[in-house]
């Protein structure tokens, strides 16, 4: 019973996930609180961060190459 509650809680959180990114320093994270706002970037204290909703069957990948190359890719899982 307790494990089913944990699974249901996880699924509920995943339905409300957002990808957040700072346009100044490119700090990024997954935020499981869809209502959370970032008035300033936690890393550089600069501009507000942008937020993109992520569905339960979507994912993102961040690849960093060298000092200034960042590649973001978004996709859907094959479930």
GITA-V692869 format. One record per residue. OMEGA is omega in whole degrees, 0 to 359 (999 if undefined). Layout:
OMEGA, OMEGA
This chain:
181, 180, 178, 177, 177, 179, 179, 177, 178, 180, 179, 178, 181, 179, 183, 182, 175, 170, 180, 182, 176, 180, 179, 185, 179, 169, 179, 182, 170, 180, 181, 176, 187, 181, 184, 176, 177, 180, 176, 179, 179, 183, 186, 181, 182, 185, 176, 180, 176, 184, 178, 178, 178, 178, 181, 183, 178, 177, 172, 179, 178, 176, 180, 179, 181, 183, 190, 182, 178, 179, 176, 174, 181, 180, 178, 177, 183, 179, 999
